[in-house]
Amino acid sequence: IAAISLILSTAVAPTAHAFSVKTPLVASRPTVSLNLSSNSNSDNDPPIPKRSRLQGNQVNPTARDLEVMDEMIMKLASAKPYELPNAVRRAFRVISSPKFFMRIAELTDAAKDAKDKEQLEALASNLVATLEVVVETTEEQLDERAKEVEDVVKAAAEPESGEFLVPLLPSQVQAMRQKIESLEPSSLDEGFLSTVDAWMNKSHQDGMDGMVGILQKVLQMYSGVQILRARERLAGSSTTEKTP
Protein backbone atom coordinates (compact mmCIF):
# COMPACT_ATOMS: atom_id res chain seq x y z
CA ILE A 1 0.00 0.00 0.00
CA ALA A 2 1.41 3.35 -1.03
CA ALA A 3 0.59 6.59 0.73
CA ILE A 4 0.08 9.57 -1.54
CA SER A 5 0.04 13.07 -0.14
CA LEU A 6 -1.80 15.60 -2.23
CA ILE A 7 -0.71 19.22 -1.91
CA LEU A 8 -2.84 21.37 -4.17
CA SER A 9 -2.64 25.11 -4.67
CA THR A 10 -5.91 26.98 -4.29
CA ALA A 11 -5.38 28.75 -7.61
CA VAL A 12 -4.59 26.05 -10.14
CA ALA A 13 -4.60 26.68 -13.87
CA PRO A 14 -5.80 23.52 -15.64
CA THR A 15 -3.70 23.97 -18.76
CA ALA A 16 -0.21 23.90 -17.24
CA HIS A 17 0.59 21.84 -14.16
CA ALA A 18 3.92 21.22 -12.47
CA PHE A 19 4.22 18.13 -10.32
CA SER A 20 7.07 17.23 -7.97
CA VAL A 21 7.76 13.99 -6.17
CA LYS A 22 9.23 14.07 -2.69
CA THR A 23 10.68 11.03 -0.94
CA PRO A 24 10.69 11.13 2.89
CA LEU A 25 13.95 10.51 4.73
CA VAL A 26 12.41 7.77 6.88
CA ALA A 27 9.26 5.96 5.87
CA SER A 28 8.16 2.38 5.83
CA ARG A 29 5.76 3.19 3.00
CA PRO A 30 6.73 5.55 0.15
CA THR A 31 5.05 8.95 0.32
CA VAL A 32 4.45 10.88 -2.85
CA SER A 33 3.68 14.59 -2.77
CA LEU A 34 1.79 16.05 -5.67
CA ASN A 35 2.30 19.78 -6.26
CA LEU A 36 0.40 21.68 -8.89
CA SER A 37 1.24 25.19 -9.98
CA SER A 38 0.12 27.28 -12.89
CA ASN A 39 3.32 28.96 -14.01
CA SER A 40 6.10 26.40 -13.70
CA ASN A 41 7.51 24.12 -16.36
CA SER A 42 10.00 21.44 -15.40
CA ASP A 43 13.08 20.69 -17.46
CA ASN A 44 11.61 17.33 -18.46
CA ASP A 45 8.35 18.80 -19.69
CA PRO A 46 7.95 19.47 -23.41
CA PRO A 47 8.28 23.17 -24.25
CA ILE A 48 5.05 25.10 -24.44
CA PRO A 49 4.45 26.09 -28.08
CA LYS A 50 4.66 29.81 -28.67
CA ARG A 51 2.47 29.66 -31.73
CA SER A 52 -0.55 27.73 -32.78
CA ARG A 53 -0.13 24.29 -34.24
CA LEU A 54 -3.51 24.38 -35.90
CA GLN A 55 -3.15 23.32 -39.46
CA GLY A 56 -5.34 26.17 -40.64
CA ASN A 57 -2.89 28.70 -39.21
CA GLN A 58 0.17 27.23 -40.92
CA VAL A 59 -0.84 26.37 -44.48
CA ASN A 60 -2.44 28.48 -47.14
CA PRO A 61 -6.19 27.89 -47.33
CA THR A 62 -7.50 25.99 -50.34
CA ALA A 63 -10.23 27.27 -52.63
CA ARG A 64 -12.73 25.20 -50.67
CA ASP A 65 -11.42 26.62 -47.38
CA LEU A 66 -11.89 30.15 -48.70
CA GLU A 67 -15.41 29.33 -49.83
CA VAL A 68 -16.37 27.99 -46.39
CA MET A 69 -14.64 30.94 -44.72
CA ASP A 70 -16.42 33.47 -46.91
CA GLU A 71 -19.79 31.88 -46.17
CA MET A 72 -19.08 31.99 -42.44
CA ILE A 73 -17.95 35.62 -42.62
CA MET A 74 -21.10 36.67 -44.44
CA LYS A 75 -23.30 34.92 -41.89
CA LEU A 76 -21.42 36.51 -38.99
CA ALA A 77 -21.59 39.93 -40.62
CA SER A 78 -25.36 39.71 -40.84
CA ALA A 79 -25.78 38.24 -37.34
CA LYS A 80 -26.96 40.30 -34.41
CA PRO A 81 -24.27 41.27 -31.86
CA TYR A 82 -25.79 39.12 -29.11
CA GLU A 83 -25.55 36.08 -31.40
CA LEU A 84 -21.77 36.37 -31.86
CA PRO A 85 -20.61 34.76 -28.56
CA ASN A 86 -22.33 31.45 -29.26
CA ALA A 87 -21.19 31.50 -32.87
CA VAL A 88 -17.59 32.13 -31.80
CA ARG A 89 -17.69 29.30 -29.24
CA ARG A 90 -19.00 26.85 -31.84
CA ALA A 91 -16.24 27.68 -34.36
CA PHE A 92 -13.55 29.05 -32.06
CA ARG A 93 -10.57 27.44 -33.81
CA VAL A 94 -11.54 28.83 -37.18
CA ILE A 95 -12.66 32.28 -36.10
CA SER A 96 -9.68 32.86 -33.81
CA SER A 97 -7.13 32.00 -36.51
CA PRO A 98 -5.10 34.80 -38.19
CA LYS A 99 -6.17 33.45 -41.59
CA PHE A 100 -9.79 34.20 -40.77
CA PHE A 101 -9.08 37.84 -39.96
CA MET A 102 -6.84 38.15 -43.01
CA ARG A 103 -9.74 36.92 -45.11
CA ILE A 104 -12.04 39.52 -43.56
CA ALA A 105 -9.49 42.19 -44.46
CA GLU A 106 -9.26 40.89 -48.04
CA LEU A 107 -13.04 40.93 -48.41
CA THR A 108 -13.17 44.43 -46.93
CA ASP A 109 -10.62 45.73 -49.45
CA ALA A 110 -12.45 44.02 -52.31
CA ALA A 111 -15.89 45.28 -51.29
CA LYS A 112 -17.27 47.84 -53.74
CA ASP A 113 -20.33 48.76 -51.76
CA ALA A 114 -19.66 51.19 -48.89
CA LYS A 115 -22.27 49.49 -46.74
CA ASP A 116 -20.64 46.07 -47.19
CA LYS A 117 -17.23 47.52 -46.38
CA GLU A 118 -18.55 49.15 -43.24
CA GLN A 119 -20.29 45.93 -42.19
CA LEU A 120 -17.09 43.88 -42.57
CA GLU A 121 -15.04 46.44 -40.65
CA ALA A 122 -17.58 46.36 -37.84
CA LEU A 123 -17.49 42.55 -37.87
CA ALA A 124 -13.72 42.50 -37.37
CA SER A 125 -13.97 44.83 -34.38
CA ASN A 126 -16.89 42.91 -32.87
CA LEU A 127 -15.09 39.58 -33.27
CA VAL A 128 -11.99 40.85 -31.49
CA ALA A 129 -14.08 42.01 -28.54
CA THR A 130 -16.13 38.80 -28.53
CA LEU A 131 -13.04 36.59 -28.64
CA GLU A 132 -11.60 38.37 -25.61
CA VAL A 133 -14.79 37.78 -23.65
CA VAL A 134 -15.05 34.12 -24.73
CA VAL A 135 -11.41 33.39 -23.83
CA GLU A 136 -11.75 35.11 -20.46
CA THR A 137 -14.95 33.23 -19.70
CA THR A 138 -13.41 29.91 -20.72
CA GLU A 139 -10.38 30.48 -18.49
CA GLU A 140 -12.62 31.29 -15.54
CA GLN A 141 -14.68 28.16 -16.14
CA LEU A 142 -11.57 25.99 -16.35
CA ASP A 143 -10.27 27.46 -13.10
CA GLU A 144 -13.58 26.57 -11.47
CA ARG A 145 -13.42 23.02 -12.86
CA ALA A 146 -9.85 22.61 -11.57
CA LYS A 147 -11.03 23.56 -8.08
CA GLU A 148 -13.95 21.12 -8.33
CA VAL A 149 -11.70 18.26 -9.48
CA GLU A 150 -9.35 19.10 -6.60
CA ASP A 151 -12.25 18.92 -4.13
CA VAL A 152 -13.35 15.53 -5.49
CA VAL A 153 -9.86 14.04 -5.20
CA LYS A 154 -9.24 15.51 -1.74
CA ALA A 155 -12.50 13.95 -0.52
CA ALA A 156 -10.65 10.62 -0.33
CA ALA A 157 -7.69 12.01 1.63
CA GLU A 158 -7.00 11.27 5.26
CA PRO A 159 -8.43 14.25 7.22
CA GLU A 160 -5.32 14.80 9.35
CA SER A 161 -2.39 13.94 7.10
CA GLY A 162 -3.93 14.66 3.67
CA GLU A 163 -2.56 11.31 2.47
CA PHE A 164 -4.23 8.60 0.42
CA LEU A 165 -3.96 4.86 0.94
CA VAL A 166 -3.88 3.12 -2.41
CA PRO A 167 -5.97 1.18 -3.22
CA LEU A 168 -8.66 3.38 -1.75
CA LEU A 169 -11.00 2.02 0.88
CA PRO A 170 -14.70 1.73 -0.01
CA SER A 171 -15.46 4.62 2.35
CA GLN A 172 -12.96 6.83 0.53
CA VAL A 173 -14.41 5.92 -2.86
CA GLN A 174 -17.88 6.69 -1.53
CA ALA A 175 -16.69 10.09 -0.29
CA MET A 176 -15.46 10.93 -3.80
CA ARG A 177 -18.71 9.76 -5.34
CA GLN A 178 -20.77 11.90 -2.99
CA LYS A 179 -18.63 14.90 -3.86
CA ILE A 180 -19.25 14.40 -7.58
CA GLU A 181 -22.97 13.87 -7.03
CA SER A 182 -23.10 17.17 -5.14
CA LEU A 183 -21.79 19.09 -8.15
CA GLU A 184 -24.24 20.93 -10.38
CA PRO A 185 -24.90 19.31 -13.79
CA SER A 186 -23.33 22.35 -15.46
CA SER A 187 -20.06 21.61 -13.65
CA LEU A 188 -19.73 18.13 -15.14
CA ASP A 189 -18.90 19.41 -18.59
CA GLU A 190 -16.03 19.12 -21.06
CA GLY A 191 -13.89 21.36 -18.88
CA PHE A 192 -14.19 18.91 -15.99
CA LEU A 193 -13.16 16.00 -18.21
CA SER A 194 -10.28 17.98 -19.75
CA THR A 195 -8.95 18.85 -16.31
CA VAL A 196 -9.04 15.25 -15.09
CA ASP A 197 -7.44 14.06 -18.33
CA ALA A 198 -4.64 16.64 -18.08
CA TRP A 199 -3.87 15.73 -14.47
CA MET A 200 -3.95 12.02 -15.27
CA ASN A 201 -1.60 12.37 -18.23
CA LYS A 202 0.86 14.39 -16.17
CA SER A 203 0.72 11.90 -13.30
CA HIS A 204 1.38 9.09 -15.78
CA GLN A 205 4.38 10.94 -17.23
CA ASP A 206 5.81 11.36 -13.74
CA GLY A 207 5.32 7.68 -12.91
CA MET A 208 2.70 8.38 -10.24
CA ASP A 209 0.58 5.29 -10.86
CA GLY A 210 -1.32 5.70 -7.60
CA MET A 211 -2.61 9.12 -8.57
CA VAL A 212 -3.44 7.85 -12.06
CA GLY A 213 -5.62 5.18 -10.48
CA ILE A 214 -7.42 7.73 -8.31
CA LEU A 215 -8.13 9.97 -11.30
CA GLN A 216 -9.37 6.98 -13.28
CA LYS A 217 -11.90 6.36 -10.53
CA VAL A 218 -12.99 10.00 -10.84
CA LEU A 219 -13.69 9.41 -14.55
CA GLN A 220 -15.63 6.23 -13.76
CA MET A 221 -17.73 8.06 -11.17
CA TYR A 222 -18.29 10.92 -13.60
CA SER A 223 -19.65 8.48 -16.20
CA GLY A 224 -21.87 6.77 -13.65
CA VAL A 225 -23.35 10.03 -12.38
CA GLN A 226 -23.98 11.31 -15.91
CA ILE A 227 -25.73 8.07 -16.95
CA LEU A 228 -27.88 8.11 -13.81
CA ARG A 229 -28.90 11.72 -14.35
CA ALA A 230 -29.69 11.05 -18.01
CA ARG A 231 -31.96 8.15 -17.02
CA GLU A 232 -33.70 10.33 -14.45
CA ARG A 233 -34.34 13.01 -17.08
CA LEU A 234 -35.75 10.43 -19.48
CA ALA A 235 -37.97 8.97 -16.77
CA GLY A 236 -39.18 12.44 -15.86
CA SER A 237 -40.00 13.35 -19.43
CA SER A 238 -41.87 10.07 -19.96
CA THR A 239 -43.96 10.70 -16.84
CA THR A 240 -44.79 14.21 -18.03
CA GLU A 241 -45.92 12.96 -21.43
CA LYS A 242 -48.27 10.40 -19.86
CA THR A 243 -49.83 12.91 -17.48
CA PRO A 244 -53.12 14.20 -19.01
C-alpha positions as CSV (number, residue, x, y, z in Angstrom):
1,I,0.0,0.0,0.0
2,A,1.4,3.4,-1.0
3,A,0.6,6.6,0.7
4,I,0.1,9.6,-1.5
5,S,0.0,13.1,-0.1
6,L,-1.8,15.6,-2.2
7,I,-0.7,19.2,-1.9
8,L,-2.8,21.4,-4.2
9,S,-2.6,25.1,-4.7
10,T,-5.9,27.0,-4.3
11,A,-5.4,28.7,-7.6
12,V,-4.6,26.1,-10.1
13,A,-4.6,26.7,-13.9
14,P,-5.8,23.5,-15.6
15,T,-3.7,24.0,-18.8
16,A,-0.2,23.9,-17.2
17,H,0.6,21.8,-14.2
18,A,3.9,21.2,-12.5
19,F,4.2,18.1,-10.3
20,S,7.1,17.2,-8.0
21,V,7.8,14.0,-6.2
22,K,9.2,14.1,-2.7
23,T,10.7,11.0,-0.9
24,P,10.7,11.1,2.9
25,L,14.0,10.5,4.7
26,V,12.4,7.8,6.9
27,A,9.3,6.0,5.9
28,S,8.2,2.4,5.8
29,R,5.8,3.2,3.0
30,P,6.7,5.6,0.1
31,T,5.0,8.9,0.3
32,V,4.5,10.9,-2.9
33,S,3.7,14.6,-2.8
34,L,1.8,16.1,-5.7
35,N,2.3,19.8,-6.3
36,L,0.4,21.7,-8.9
37,S,1.2,25.2,-10.0
38,S,0.1,27.3,-12.9
39,N,3.3,29.0,-14.0
40,S,6.1,26.4,-13.7
41,N,7.5,24.1,-16.4
42,S,10.0,21.4,-15.4
43,D,13.1,20.7,-17.5
44,N,11.6,17.3,-18.5
45,D,8.3,18.8,-19.7
46,P,7.9,19.5,-23.4
47,P,8.3,23.2,-24.2
48,I,5.1,25.1,-24.4
49,P,4.4,26.1,-28.1
50,K,4.7,29.8,-28.7
51,R,2.5,29.7,-31.7
52,S,-0.5,27.7,-32.8
53,R,-0.1,24.3,-34.2
54,L,-3.5,24.4,-35.9
55,Q,-3.1,23.3,-39.5
56,G,-5.3,26.2,-40.6
57,N,-2.9,28.7,-39.2
58,Q,0.2,27.2,-40.9
59,V,-0.8,26.4,-44.5
60,N,-2.4,28.5,-47.1
61,P,-6.2,27.9,-47.3
62,T,-7.5,26.0,-50.3
63,A,-10.2,27.3,-52.6
64,R,-12.7,25.2,-50.7
65,D,-11.4,26.6,-47.4
66,L,-11.9,30.1,-48.7
67,E,-15.4,29.3,-49.8
68,V,-16.4,28.0,-46.4
69,M,-14.6,30.9,-44.7
70,D,-16.4,33.5,-46.9
71,E,-19.8,31.9,-46.2
72,M,-19.1,32.0,-42.4
73,I,-17.9,35.6,-42.6
74,M,-21.1,36.7,-44.4
75,K,-23.3,34.9,-41.9
76,L,-21.4,36.5,-39.0
77,A,-21.6,39.9,-40.6
78,S,-25.4,39.7,-40.8
79,A,-25.8,38.2,-37.3
80,K,-27.0,40.3,-34.4
81,P,-24.3,41.3,-31.9
82,Y,-25.8,39.1,-29.1
83,E,-25.6,36.1,-31.4
84,L,-21.8,36.4,-31.9
85,P,-20.6,34.8,-28.6
86,N,-22.3,31.4,-29.3
87,A,-21.2,31.5,-32.9
88,V,-17.6,32.1,-31.8
89,R,-17.7,29.3,-29.2
90,R,-19.0,26.8,-31.8
91,A,-16.2,27.7,-34.4
92,F,-13.5,29.0,-32.1
93,R,-10.6,27.4,-33.8
94,V,-11.5,28.8,-37.2
95,I,-12.7,32.3,-36.1
96,S,-9.7,32.9,-33.8
97,S,-7.1,32.0,-36.5
98,P,-5.1,34.8,-38.2
99,K,-6.2,33.5,-41.6
100,F,-9.8,34.2,-40.8
101,F,-9.1,37.8,-40.0
102,M,-6.8,38.1,-43.0
103,R,-9.7,36.9,-45.1
104,I,-12.0,39.5,-43.6
105,A,-9.5,42.2,-44.5
106,E,-9.3,40.9,-48.0
107,L,-13.0,40.9,-48.4
108,T,-13.2,44.4,-46.9
109,D,-10.6,45.7,-49.4
110,A,-12.5,44.0,-52.3
111,A,-15.9,45.3,-51.3
112,K,-17.3,47.8,-53.7
113,D,-20.3,48.8,-51.8
114,A,-19.7,51.2,-48.9
115,K,-22.3,49.5,-46.7
116,D,-20.6,46.1,-47.2
117,K,-17.2,47.5,-46.4
118,E,-18.5,49.1,-43.2
119,Q,-20.3,45.9,-42.2
120,L,-17.1,43.9,-42.6
121,E,-15.0,46.4,-40.7
122,A,-17.6,46.4,-37.8
123,L,-17.5,42.5,-37.9
124,A,-13.7,42.5,-37.4
125,S,-14.0,44.8,-34.4
126,N,-16.9,42.9,-32.9
127,L,-15.1,39.6,-33.3
128,V,-12.0,40.8,-31.5
129,A,-14.1,42.0,-28.5
130,T,-16.1,38.8,-28.5
131,L,-13.0,36.6,-28.6
132,E,-11.6,38.4,-25.6
133,V,-14.8,37.8,-23.6
134,V,-15.0,34.1,-24.7
135,V,-11.4,33.4,-23.8
136,E,-11.7,35.1,-20.5
137,T,-15.0,33.2,-19.7
138,T,-13.4,29.9,-20.7
139,E,-10.4,30.5,-18.5
140,E,-12.6,31.3,-15.5
141,Q,-14.7,28.2,-16.1
142,L,-11.6,26.0,-16.3
143,D,-10.3,27.5,-13.1
144,E,-13.6,26.6,-11.5
145,R,-13.4,23.0,-12.9
146,A,-9.9,22.6,-11.6
147,K,-11.0,23.6,-8.1
148,E,-13.9,21.1,-8.3
149,V,-11.7,18.3,-9.5
150,E,-9.4,19.1,-6.6
151,D,-12.2,18.9,-4.1
152,V,-13.3,15.5,-5.5
153,V,-9.9,14.0,-5.2
154,K,-9.2,15.5,-1.7
155,A,-12.5,14.0,-0.5
156,A,-10.7,10.6,-0.3
157,A,-7.7,12.0,1.6
158,E,-7.0,11.3,5.3
159,P,-8.4,14.2,7.2
160,E,-5.3,14.8,9.4
161,S,-2.4,13.9,7.1
162,G,-3.9,14.7,3.7
163,E,-2.6,11.3,2.5
164,F,-4.2,8.6,0.4
165,L,-4.0,4.9,0.9
166,V,-3.9,3.1,-2.4
167,P,-6.0,1.2,-3.2
168,L,-8.7,3.4,-1.8
169,L,-11.0,2.0,0.9
170,P,-14.7,1.7,0.0
171,S,-15.5,4.6,2.4
172,Q,-13.0,6.8,0.5
173,V,-14.4,5.9,-2.9
174,Q,-17.9,6.7,-1.5
175,A,-16.7,10.1,-0.3
176,M,-15.5,10.9,-3.8
177,R,-18.7,9.8,-5.3
178,Q,-20.8,11.9,-3.0
179,K,-18.6,14.9,-3.9
180,I,-19.2,14.4,-7.6
181,E,-23.0,13.9,-7.0
182,S,-23.1,17.2,-5.1
183,L,-21.8,19.1,-8.2
184,E,-24.2,20.9,-10.4
185,P,-24.9,19.3,-13.8
186,S,-23.3,22.3,-15.5
187,S,-20.1,21.6,-13.7
188,L,-19.7,18.1,-15.1
189,D,-18.9,19.4,-18.6
190,E,-16.0,19.1,-21.1
191,G,-13.9,21.4,-18.9
192,F,-14.2,18.9,-16.0
193,L,-13.2,16.0,-18.2
194,S,-10.3,18.0,-19.8
195,T,-8.9,18.8,-16.3
196,V,-9.0,15.2,-15.1
197,D,-7.4,14.1,-18.3
198,A,-4.6,16.6,-18.1
199,W,-3.9,15.7,-14.5
200,M,-4.0,12.0,-15.3
201,N,-1.6,12.4,-18.2
202,K,0.9,14.4,-16.2
203,S,0.7,11.9,-13.3
204,H,1.4,9.1,-15.8
205,Q,4.4,10.9,-17.2
206,D,5.8,11.4,-13.7
207,G,5.3,7.7,-12.9
208,M,2.7,8.4,-10.2
209,D,0.6,5.3,-10.9
210,G,-1.3,5.7,-7.6
211,M,-2.6,9.1,-8.6
212,V,-3.4,7.8,-12.1
213,G,-5.6,5.2,-10.5
214,I,-7.4,7.7,-8.3
215,L,-8.1,10.0,-11.3
216,Q,-9.4,7.0,-13.3
217,K,-11.9,6.4,-10.5
218,V,-13.0,10.0,-10.8
219,L,-13.7,9.4,-14.5
220,Q,-15.6,6.2,-13.8
221,M,-17.7,8.1,-11.2
222,Y,-18.3,10.9,-13.6
223,S,-19.7,8.5,-16.2
224,G,-21.9,6.8,-13.6
225,V,-23.4,10.0,-12.4
226,Q,-24.0,11.3,-15.9
227,I,-25.7,8.1,-16.9
228,L,-27.9,8.1,-13.8
229,R,-28.9,11.7,-14.4
230,A,-29.7,11.0,-18.0
231,R,-32.0,8.2,-17.0
232,E,-33.7,10.3,-14.4
233,R,-34.3,13.0,-17.1
234,L,-35.8,10.4,-19.5
235,A,-38.0,9.0,-16.8
236,G,-39.2,12.4,-15.9
237,S,-40.0,13.4,-19.4
238,S,-41.9,10.1,-20.0
239,T,-44.0,10.7,-16.8
240,T,-44.8,14.2,-18.0
241,E,-45.9,13.0,-21.4
242,K,-48.3,10.4,-19.9
243,T,-49.8,12.9,-17.5
244,P,-53.1,14.2,-19.0
